[in-house]
Amino acid sequence: MTTVPDLFSDPLSGILCRLRQLGAPWLLLAAGHAHAAAPCDDFVRWLPALSAADCRDAQLQPAEGARSVRGQPIYQRDVAVPEPRLRVLVVGGMHGDEMSASALALRWLALAQADPAEVSWRFIPVLNPDGMFRATPQRTNARGVDLNRNFPTPHWQRDSRVYWEQRTRKDPRRYPGPRPLSEPESRFLHNEMGRFQPHLIVSVHAPYGLLDFDGPAVEPPRRLGRLHLDQLGVYPGSLGNYGGVHRSMPVVTIELASATELPQAADVAAMWADLLVWMRERLPNMAPVPAPLPEPVTVPWTDPLPETPPAAPVSSETDPGP
Ligand SMILES: [Zn+2]
């Protein structure tokens, strides 16, 4: 497998670097996989408190066949151990304007590399690169879909529409999409749930400053660092609802207090330590593997762009959820 340092030193990267110095962005666009050659350019530019060295040490790899609506690779990194007690999937940046969530996933990746704690980890720090790596980061993906409302919960067609129209008053930031798994980013994560079969999913968000939990009969964590449990209820099409309630995969949802600033290093470490203690106490020794998901959804990522969702004024009275 090619490592990131190899990619940095390959001849193509050198050419792309030179083009960048010459100020030839159209040629870079034409080159197509500039992002694949240098993921850390984007990561370091957009994520808070992330150095180039930290990003290189993360050794992010483009997930096989995983592309955003605009064709950007989606990166992941496995930290595996020979006989894992558990498999844990950590997802950040599902909402593109929550840069702190992606930065936290990368800090935790470094902690897992130092001590994986008998766990096989899969980190996906930026699920929504089109939403994040743009002049003004946005919550939704390039088609204006809230990925955290696009998972195939039962009665999605009815409930997501009712939720969006009545609870959010057609808030464009919470548009659930035309159909479940209509987006390549949500399809990728859905397929990863089937391939990796995690015993736990940790989904990192911001900026509500709390901890949420969806799942089967497992005592939720009461706190992680400064964040305390405050269960918000479920939303049609959310990952917590789909994974935790309907697929029996516990989902810990972390809402950091700031979308743009990473918590202090001591707090990042305290949250990690609290998570490991909770996992050891509540998810002992290979909880039964959940039932396999349906076959991967293979709709091509080159779906034509549908019409953008209608813009609507957002009422401050709505309670649209994180
Ligand atoms: Zn979010």
Residues whose N, C-alpha, C, O or C-beta is under 5 A from the ligand:
A	BS01	ZN	H95 E98 H205 A206 P322
